[in-house]
Amino acid sequence: MPIRDQIAFLASPVAIAQDALRALTARYGQCAPQESNVIVALGGDGFMLQTLHATQALPAPVYGMNCGTIGFLMNEYAETGLTARLDAAEQEVINPLRMRAITKNGTSHEALAINEVSLLREGPQAAKLRISVDGKERMAELVCDGALVSTPAGSTAYNYSAHGPILPIGSDVLALTAMSAFRPRRWRGALLPKIAKVRFDVLQPKKRPVMAEADSNSVRDVISVEIESDPNIQHRILFDPGHGLEERLISEQFT
């Protein structure tokens, strides 16, 4: 069956994405995501992340078309020529981070993050965190507004805003980045192997409460957070030739 008969269109609720959905389904038809061989996401990067999470158990790759603002994970929107673009698209495979957060009442919460897992202070006082990597303490006390662990795919998002490094998509590393580090003064973070297991322990959780967030899934009042890449989950994203994540990550460093 040709690819044009197996496209599933998904759109964010904003008006421009809904208009695009109506135009594209009228031209190319509509297929259920579980029966499709490609999923086209219409929206911005936030909707792309939602789509990747929602369809991670399906075999179809996801091709995004930008109907939002930045659209770093998206291709340019065009109503015509879509089937040819899909046939020529290049695939990038990314693994998400798995977060396991323990709260003050002992509850365990798990979530996946395609971009990053972040810890943020909840109150007016700076957070105090202990950092361990693969079971070995690496920093006894980090005083900061927060810290995050980012994938290469997410390194131009929150991580970059916090002055973290941009990571090439094939680098097999993670970025551990501090936000407004007070002690050690201006500590920027570290580069870690992709297979590393990072643990944050919250010091003085009653006085200095901390929340954890994995791609907008928030957990308040955490006392510890463990983060590691999950190689068993693969998100397949399609990009127009010459505009894949590798090229975008390199270009971003020269803008």
C-alpha angles and dihedrals in degrees: 000000000000118000092244089068094051104052119126112201118204123180139189116243095252115114098245092053092047090051089051091049092055093047095047097044090049089054102037105019127235132271131187111257093238090054098042131096093209134025119210114204117202116200139049134309092283092057090045090057090049090050094049091051093046095049101036092114092054123089095224118102120230125241114190128206117197116246093148136061118279102010098186090161093041138084124228115279119248128154096209130063096023098139092053090049091050092050091051097041122123120226128229120191120207133178121218128228119250116219125199112187126185118203130209091264091055097255117146120218126188128194140158126236126195094185110026149321112232136188118207135182112252099201141038095279125080118258122250114213136179114211125209128177120200090346096308121112109239102171123022095199133009114183109200148122088260148308137230143195114218136193120223089255090056097039094100092051126062091341093059092046087056089053094257122149126271108241125210109241093240097045097102091218136116127217119230105196132180124217115221094339112204099176119053083032112247093347104175101194138245144278113240135187113265090243093056120119111218124199128190119194116195113227117209093006094177095052095034108030119195134198128205126214132192112188092325095320101124130199119186130209097020123176097187137012127193120196131187138153115261109220091183092071118067124186112200115205125184124216134181111260112278093015102078127130093268092057093042093051091051094044092050090063092059099047 
